Amino acid sequence: MANPGPGNSITLRIDAPSNFSVTSELAAAAASAGAAITALDVVESHPTSIVVDLTCNTIDDEHATRIRDAVEALDGVHVRQVSDRTFLMHLGGKLEVVPSVPLRNRDDLSRAYTPGVARVCMAIAEDKSKARNLTIKRNTIAVVTDGTAVLGLGDIGPEAALPVMEGKAALFKQFANVDAWPVCLDTKDTEEIISIVKAIAPVYGGVNLEDIAAPRCFEIEARLREELDIPVFHDDQHGTAIVTLAALVNALKVVNKTIEDIRIVVSGVGAAGNAIIQLLLAEGAKDIVACGRDGAIVAGVEYADAHRREIAATTNPRGFQGTLKEAMVGADVFIGVSAPNVLDEADIAAMADDAIVFAMANPTPEVDPVVASKHAAIVATGRSDFPNQINNVLAFPGVFRGLLDAGVSDITAPMLVASAYAIASRVEEDELNASFIIPSVFDPLVAGAVADAIVRVVESAAADKE
């Protein structure tokens, strides 16, 4: 199922003879090895030779080597260097700190730093709430991880998690003009993580918990929400749930079904699966069967952790007992946040008519999307190379933009539901179809729509209290 993609993009710098057909021969040789060519540029030209940069997408490192060998097999051709474009993008990191005020002369310096800054310090010392308006706290988020559940890579540690957290911070800035900074912690101790985040909280207007393994992530989020006066949002839980609900709202429109009447199977009862289930229940879903590694979660079984016990108490009204594959028979919706290739074509064929499949395991989905599309009316994944990408970037920038703008610390279920509908609304009725149920991650209006939705929920709740 693997296809060449931009995440494995390389540039080959090639010395070649300067004849009329050489660039075509280079392109043909690379293509014969399976390269997806994206650019071919002559960077130097001499009487008898040229230097060519050939850029292409590959599958993995071994595929890149085969492409290099195929090109170098041509007469008179030498591959001088192979550059991995993804690694080049990460050289020196993806973030920088830039002053937001000019420092042009002594007057500027005297206000931004000593002696003038002392007056601002004393104002905050007398009233700590002023830090929100007089420091970066007003617009800055901490992206906190312990590196234990990074992407689909698992427990790879805080250093290896840093490139992901940098990327997250870049997305905050790009899509919602929220300043964010990676905080990668070299500890897996729940109490220590809570203590550290509480200690650094004065700098930040909010905390985005990221890639912390379940079930520890649940306690960390709950405790920090209780003990801090700034919003704490676990993106792997609530960001995934928001975008999943947004996609489902529109998918149900396409197949003309309602959330109250459908049978839903969820594969994966970790952080994302738990949050998706809770949000679907809040939105009116009646029949959800959640499946872990050992099959369906069902009432009457003693589960070790509180979240499985909660799922058992609130889902599976028919008392279904069986495997994931058995649960798929007659289901209207499959939502996967679990593991690669746990389903096959027969499992999708066994679903109800006009079935909806959200296979979101990344990078390899629970079922081949091409195979699933033979039987399901709508298929979505977490990948960018298939239609209907369910991507958290549609949620978290706007969520924090709204929380910061509203100046609130609590994150409520109505906020999450409103965020989902705001995302769904960015697909107009005349745009909606089986291949377009969720807006593009590059839709510039999504983050603003989500932020506005959260502010409206906050204002409505405040009005109800008056």
C-alpha positions as CSV (number, residue, x, y, z in Angstrom):
1,M,0.0,0.0,0.0
2,A,3.0,2.3,0.5
3,N,3.4,5.0,-2.2
4,P,6.1,7.6,-2.7
5,G,5.3,10.7,-0.6
6,P,6.8,14.1,0.3
7,G,7.8,12.8,3.7
8,N,10.5,10.8,1.9
9,S,11.6,13.3,-0.6
10,I,15.2,13.4,-1.9
11,T,17.3,15.5,-4.3
12,L,20.0,13.8,-6.3
13,R,22.8,16.1,-7.5
14,I,24.0,14.5,-10.7
15,D,27.0,15.0,-13.0
16,A,26.0,14.0,-16.6
17,P,27.2,14.4,-20.2
18,S,25.7,17.5,-21.9
19,N,23.8,15.8,-24.7
20,F,20.3,16.6,-25.9
21,S,18.5,13.6,-24.4
22,V,20.3,13.3,-21.0
23,T,17.6,15.0,-18.9
24,S,15.0,12.7,-20.3
25,E,17.1,9.7,-19.7
26,L,17.7,10.7,-16.1
27,A,14.0,11.1,-15.5
28,A,13.2,7.8,-17.2
29,A,15.8,6.0,-15.1
30,A,14.5,7.4,-11.8
31,A,10.9,6.7,-12.8
32,S,11.7,3.1,-13.8
33,A,12.8,2.6,-10.1
34,G,9.5,3.9,-8.9
35,A,10.4,7.5,-8.2
36,A,7.6,10.2,-8.2
37,I,9.6,13.0,-9.9
38,T,8.6,16.5,-8.7
39,A,11.5,18.6,-10.2
40,L,14.4,18.4,-12.6
41,D,16.7,21.5,-12.7
42,V,20.0,22.1,-14.6
43,V,22.1,23.9,-12.0
44,E,25.4,24.1,-13.9
45,S,26.1,23.9,-17.6
46,H,29.6,23.3,-19.3
47,P,30.7,22.5,-22.8
48,T,30.7,18.7,-22.2
49,S,28.9,18.2,-19.0
50,I,26.0,19.5,-16.9
51,V,25.0,19.3,-13.2
52,V,21.4,18.3,-12.6
53,D,19.3,18.4,-9.4
54,L,16.6,15.7,-9.7
55,T,14.0,15.9,-6.9
56,C,11.6,13.0,-6.3
57,N,9.4,11.4,-3.7
58,T,10.3,7.9,-2.5
59,I,8.9,5.3,-0.2
60,D,11.8,4.8,2.2
61,D,15.6,4.9,2.5
62,E,15.9,1.5,0.6
63,H,13.8,2.9,-2.2
64,A,16.0,6.0,-2.4
65,T,19.1,3.8,-2.8
66,R,17.5,1.9,-5.6
67,I,16.6,5.2,-7.4
68,R,20.2,6.4,-7.0
69,D,21.6,3.1,-8.4
70,A,19.2,3.2,-11.4
71,V,20.3,6.8,-12.3
72,E,24.0,6.0,-11.8
73,A,23.8,3.0,-14.1
74,L,23.5,5.4,-17.1
75,D,26.6,5.8,-19.1
76,G,28.7,8.8,-18.0
77,V,26.4,9.6,-15.1
78,H,27.6,10.1,-11.5
79,V,25.4,10.9,-8.5
80,R,27.5,13.4,-6.6
81,Q,25.2,13.6,-3.5
82,V,21.7,12.5,-2.3
83,S,20.0,15.0,0.1
84,D,17.1,14.1,2.2
85,R,14.8,17.1,2.0
86,T,12.9,16.3,5.2
87,F,16.2,16.2,7.2
88,L,17.3,19.4,5.5
89,M,14.1,21.1,6.7
90,H,14.8,20.2,10.3
91,L,18.4,21.4,10.3
92,G,18.7,23.8,13.3
93,G,15.0,23.2,14.2
94,K,11.8,24.8,12.8
95,L,11.3,27.6,15.4
96,E,13.0,30.9,16.3
97,V,12.3,33.7,18.8
98,V,11.8,37.1,17.3
99,P,11.1,40.3,19.3
100,S,7.7,41.8,18.8
101,V,8.8,45.3,19.6
102,P,11.6,47.3,18.0
103,L,14.9,47.9,19.8
104,R,16.4,50.7,17.8
105,N,17.9,53.1,20.3
106,R,18.5,53.8,24.0
107,D,14.9,55.0,24.5
108,D,13.5,51.7,23.2
109,L,16.0,49.7,25.4
110,S,15.1,51.7,28.5
111,R,11.4,50.8,28.1
112,A,11.8,47.2,27.0
113,Y,14.5,46.5,29.6
114,T,16.1,48.3,32.5
115,P,15.1,50.7,34.0
116,G,11.6,51.0,32.6
117,V,10.8,47.3,32.8
118,A,10.9,47.5,36.6
119,R,7.7,49.5,36.7
120,V,5.9,46.8,34.8
121,C,7.4,44.1,37.1
122,M,6.1,45.9,40.1
123,A,2.6,46.3,38.6
124,I,2.5,42.6,38.1
125,A,3.8,41.9,41.5
126,E,0.9,43.9,42.9
127,D,-1.6,42.2,40.7
128,K,-0.6,38.9,39.1
129,S,-3.5,39.0,36.7
130,K,-1.8,41.8,34.8
131,A,0.7,39.3,33.5
132,R,-1.8,38.2,31.0
133,N,-1.8,41.5,29.2
134,L,1.7,42.7,29.9
135,T,3.7,39.6,29.0
136,I,3.8,36.8,26.4
137,K,1.4,34.9,28.6
138,R,-1.5,36.5,26.7
139,N,-0.8,34.5,23.5
140,T,1.6,31.7,24.4
141,I,1.0,28.0,24.8
142,A,3.3,25.3,26.2
143,V,3.3,22.1,24.1
144,V,4.1,19.5,26.8
145,T,5.2,15.9,26.2
146,D,7.1,13.1,27.9
147,G,7.8,11.4,24.5
148,T,5.9,8.2,25.4
149,A,3.3,8.0,22.6
150,V,4.8,9.9,19.7
151,L,2.8,9.5,16.4
152,G,2.8,5.8,15.7
153,L,6.3,5.4,17.0
154,G,5.5,4.8,20.7
155,D,7.9,5.6,23.5
156,I,10.9,7.2,21.8
157,G,11.8,9.8,24.5
158,P,11.8,13.6,24.9
159,E,14.7,14.3,22.5
160,A,13.2,12.3,19.7
161,A,9.8,13.8,20.3
162,L,11.1,17.4,19.9
163,P,10.8,17.6,16.1
164,V,7.0,16.7,16.4
165,M,6.5,19.4,19.2
166,E,8.4,22.0,17.0
167,G,6.0,21.1,14.2
168,K,3.0,21.5,16.5
169,A,4.2,24.9,17.6
170,A,4.7,26.0,14.0
171,L,1.2,24.9,13.2
172,F,-0.2,27.0,16.1
173,K,1.5,30.1,14.7
174,Q,0.7,29.4,11.1
175,F,-3.0,28.7,11.5
176,A,-4.1,30.8,14.5
177,N,-1.2,33.2,15.3
178,V,-0.8,31.5,18.7
179,D,2.8,31.5,20.0
180,A,3.7,28.0,21.2
181,W,6.9,26.4,22.6
182,P,7.9,22.8,23.0
183,V,8.4,21.5,26.5
184,C,9.8,18.0,26.3
185,L,10.2,16.4,29.8
186,D,12.7,13.8,30.7
187,T,10.4,12.0,33.1
188,K,7.6,9.5,32.9
189,D,6.5,10.1,36.5
190,T,2.9,11.4,36.7
191,E,3.5,13.5,39.8
192,E,6.7,14.9,38.5
193,I,5.1,15.9,35.2
194,I,2.2,17.6,37.0
195,S,4.6,19.4,39.3
196,I,6.8,20.7,36.5
197,V,3.9,21.9,34.4
198,K,2.5,23.7,37.4
199,A,5.9,25.3,38.1
200,I,6.2,26.7,34.5
201,A,2.6,27.8,34.2
202,P,3.1,31.5,35.0
203,V,4.7,31.9,31.6
204,Y,1.9,30.4,29.6
205,G,-1.7,31.2,28.7
206,G,-2.5,27.5,28.2
207,V,-1.1,24.0,28.1
208,N,-1.4,21.6,25.1
209,L,-0.6,18.1,26.3
210,E,0.8,16.0,23.5
211,D,1.9,12.4,22.9
212,I,1.7,11.2,26.5
213,A,0.7,7.5,26.8
214,A,-2.6,6.3,28.2
215,P,-3.7,5.9,30.9
216,R,-1.2,8.3,32.5
217,C,-2.4,11.1,30.2
218,F,-5.9,11.0,31.7
219,E,-4.7,11.7,35.3
220,I,-2.2,14.3,34.2
221,E,-4.9,16.2,32.2
222,A,-7.5,16.0,35.0
223,R,-5.2,17.1,37.7
224,L,-3.8,20.0,35.8
225,R,-7.2,21.2,34.8
226,E,-8.2,21.1,38.5
227,E,-5.0,22.8,39.8
228,L,-4.2,25.4,37.2
229,D,-6.1,28.6,36.3
230,I,-5.2,28.3,32.5
231,P,-6.8,25.9,30.0
232,V,-5.3,22.5,29.6
233,F,-6.1,20.6,26.4
234,H,-4.9,17.0,25.5
235,D,-4.9,17.2,21.7
236,D,-4.6,13.4,21.2
237,Q,-7.9,13.1,23.0
238,H,-10.0,16.1,22.3
239,G,-8.5,17.4,19.1
240,T,-9.0,14.0,17.5
241,A,-12.5,13.8,18.9
242,I,-13.5,17.2,17.5
243,V,-12.3,16.5,14.0
244,T,-13.8,13.0,14.0
245,L,-17.2,14.4,15.0
246,A,-16.9,17.1,12.3
247,A,-16.2,14.5,9.6
248,L,-19.0,12.3,10.9
249,V,-21.6,15.2,10.9
250,N,-20.9,15.7,7.2
251,A,-20.6,12.0,6.3
252,L,-24.0,11.3,7.8
253,K,-25.5,14.1,5.6
254,V,-24.1,12.4,2.5
255,V,-25.5,8.9,3.4
256,N,-28.7,10.4,4.8
257,K,-28.4,8.8,8.3
258,T,-28.7,10.3,11.8
259,I,-26.3,9.8,14.7
260,E,-29.1,8.6,17.0
261,D,-30.0,5.7,14.6
262,I,-26.6,4.4,13.6
263,R,-24.5,1.5,14.9
264,I,-20.9,2.7,15.6
265,V,-17.8,0.5,16.1
266,V,-14.7,2.1,17.6
267,S,-11.4,0.3,17.5
268,G,-9.0,1.6,20.1
269,V,-9.8,2.6,23.7
270,G,-6.8,4.6,24.5
271,A,-6.7,8.4,24.8
272,A,-8.2,9.2,21.3
273,G,-10.8,6.4,21.4
274,N,-12.0,7.3,24.9
275,A,-12.5,11.0,23.9
276,I,-14.2,10.2,20.6
277,I,-16.7,7.9,22.4
278,Q,-17.5,10.6,25.1
279,L,-18.0,13.3,22.4
280,L,-20.2,11.0,20.3
281,L,-22.3,10.2,23.3
282,A,-22.6,13.9,24.1
283,E,-23.9,14.5,20.6
284,G,-26.6,11.8,20.8
285,A,-25.1,8.5,19.7
286,K,-27.0,5.6,21.2
287,D,-25.2,2.4,19.9
288,I,-21.5,2.4,20.2
289,V,-19.4,-0.8,20.6
290,A,-15.8,0.0,21.6
291,C,-13.2,-2.7,21.0
292,G,-9.8,-3.1,22.5
293,R,-7.2,-5.8,21.8
294,D,-9.4,-8.5,23.5
295,G,-12.6,-7.5,21.8
296,A,-15.7,-5.6,22.8
297,I,-15.8,-3.6,26.0
298,V,-19.0,-4.8,27.8
299,A,-20.7,-4.2,31.1
300,G,-20.2,-6.9,33.8
301,V,-16.5,-7.3,33.2
302,E,-14.0,-6.0,35.8
303,Y,-11.6,-3.7,33.9
304,A,-8.4,-2.6,35.4
305,D,-8.6,1.1,34.6
306,A,-11.4,3.6,35.2
307,H,-11.8,4.7,31.6
308,R,-12.6,1.2,30.4
309,R,-15.1,0.9,33.2
310,E,-16.7,4.2,32.1
311,I,-16.8,3.0,28.5
312,A,-18.4,-0.3,29.7
313,A,-21.0,1.6,31.7
314,T,-22.0,4.0,28.9
315,T,-21.7,2.1,25.6
316,N,-22.7,-1.3,24.1
317,P,-26.4,-1.2,25.0
318,R,-27.0,-4.5,23.2
319,G,-24.4,-6.2,25.4
320,F,-22.4,-7.5,22.4
321,Q,-19.6,-9.8,23.3
322,G,-17.1,-10.7,20.6
323,T,-14.2,-9.6,18.4
324,L,-13.7,-6.5,16.4
325,K,-14.4,-8.4,13.2
326,E,-17.6,-9.8,14.6
327,A,-18.7,-6.3,15.8
328,M,-18.3,-5.0,12.2
329,V,-21.3,-7.1,10.9
330,G,-24.1,-4.7,10.2
331,A,-22.3,-1.6,11.6
332,D,-23.0,1.7,9.9
333,V,-19.8,3.4,11.0
334,F,-16.3,2.2,11.8
335,I,-13.9,4.6,13.6
336,G,-10.3,3.3,14.0
337,V,-7.7,4.8,16.3
338,S,-5.8,1.6,16.9
339,A,-3.4,-0.4,14.8
340,P,-2.6,-1.1,11.1
341,N,-4.4,-3.7,9.1
342,V,-6.8,-5.0,11.8
343,L,-9.6,-5.3,9.2
344,D,-9.8,-6.7,5.7
345,E,-12.2,-6.4,2.7
346,A,-14.6,-9.0,4.1
347,D,-15.0,-7.0,7.3
348,I,-16.0,-3.9,5.3
349,A,-18.3,-5.8,3.1
350,A,-20.1,-7.1,6.2
351,M,-21.1,-3.6,7.3
352,A,-24.5,-2.0,6.6
353,D,-25.4,-0.4,3.3
354,D,-23.8,3.1,2.8
355,A,-21.2,2.4,5.5
356,I,-18.8,5.0,6.7
357,V,-15.2,4.0,7.5
358,F,-12.8,6.3,9.4
359,A,-9.5,4.3,9.4
360,M,-7.2,6.8,11.2
361,A,-4.2,4.7,12.4
362,N,-1.1,6.5,11.1
363,P,0.8,6.0,8.9
364,T,-0.8,2.6,8.1
365,P,-4.6,2.6,8.5
366,E,-6.7,-0.2,10.1
367,V,-7.8,-1.2,6.6
368,D,-6.5,-0.4,3.1
369,P,-8.5,2.7,2.0
370,V,-8.7,1.5,-1.6
371,V,-10.1,-1.8,-0.5
372,A,-12.5,-0.2,1.9
373,S,-13.8,2.1,-0.8
374,K,-15.1,-0.9,-2.8
375,H,-17.8,-1.5,-0.2
376,A,-18.1,1.6,2.0
377,A,-19.8,4.8,0.8
378,I,-17.3,7.1,2.5
379,V,-13.7,6.4,3.6
380,A,-11.5,8.7,5.6
381,T,-8.0,8.3,7.0
382,G,-5.4,10.3,8.9
383,R,-3.2,10.5,5.8
384,S,-2.7,13.4,3.4
385,D,-2.5,11.2,0.2
386,F,-6.1,10.0,0.4
387,P,-9.4,12.0,0.3
388,N,-11.0,13.1,3.6
389,Q,-7.9,13.5,5.9
390,I,-9.0,13.7,9.5
391,N,-6.2,15.9,10.9
392,N,-6.1,17.5,14.4
393,V,-4.6,20.7,12.8
394,L,-8.2,21.5,11.9
395,A,-9.0,21.8,15.6
396,F,-6.2,22.7,18.1
397,P,-5.1,26.1,16.7
398,G,-8.6,27.5,16.7
399,V,-9.5,25.9,20.0
400,F,-6.6,27.7,21.7
401,R,-7.2,30.9,19.8
402,G,-10.8,30.9,21.1
403,L,-9.7,29.9,24.7
404,L,-7.1,32.7,24.8
405,D,-9.5,35.3,23.3
406,A,-12.3,34.3,25.7
407,G,-9.9,34.3,28.7
408,V,-11.3,31.1,30.2
409,S,-9.6,28.1,31.8
410,D,-12.4,25.5,31.6
411,I,-12.9,23.4,28.5
412,T,-16.4,22.1,28.3
413,A,-18.2,19.5,26.1
414,P,-20.4,22.3,24.5
415,M,-17.1,23.9,23.3
416,L,-15.9,20.7,21.8
417,V,-19.2,20.1,20.0
418,A,-19.4,23.7,18.8
419,S,-15.8,23.4,17.5
420,A,-16.7,20.3,15.5
421,Y,-19.7,21.9,13.9
422,A,-17.6,25.0,13.1
423,I,-15.2,22.7,11.2
424,A,-18.0,20.9,9.5
425,S,-19.6,24.1,8.4
426,R,-16.5,25.0,6.3
427,V,-17.7,22.5,3.8
428,E,-20.6,24.1,2.0
429,E,-23.7,22.1,1.0
430,D,-22.8,22.4,-2.7
431,E,-19.3,21.1,-2.0
432,L,-20.3,18.1,0.1
433,N,-19.7,14.7,-1.4
434,A,-18.2,11.3,-0.4
435,S,-14.7,12.5,-1.2
436,F,-15.0,15.9,0.5
437,I,-16.6,15.7,4.0
438,I,-13.9,17.7,5.9
439,P,-12.2,21.0,4.9
440,S,-8.6,21.2,3.8
441,V,-6.1,21.7,6.5
442,F,-5.0,24.8,4.6
443,D,-8.5,26.4,4.7
444,P,-7.5,29.8,6.2
445,L,-11.0,30.3,7.7
446,V,-11.2,27.1,9.8
447,A,-9.2,28.3,12.9
448,G,-11.2,31.5,13.0
449,A,-14.5,29.7,12.8
450,V,-13.5,27.4,15.6
451,A,-12.3,30.3,17.8
452,D,-15.5,32.2,17.2
453,A,-17.5,29.1,18.1
454,I,-15.8,28.8,21.4
455,V,-16.1,32.5,22.2
456,R,-19.9,32.2,21.5
457,V,-20.2,29.2,23.8
458,V,-18.4,31.1,26.6
459,E,-20.6,34.2,26.1
460,S,-23.8,32.2,26.0
461,A,-22.8,30.4,29.3
462,A,-22.0,33.7,30.9
463,A,-25.4,35.1,29.8
464,D,-27.2,32.1,31.2
465,K,-25.6,32.7,34.6
466,E,-26.8,36.4,34.7
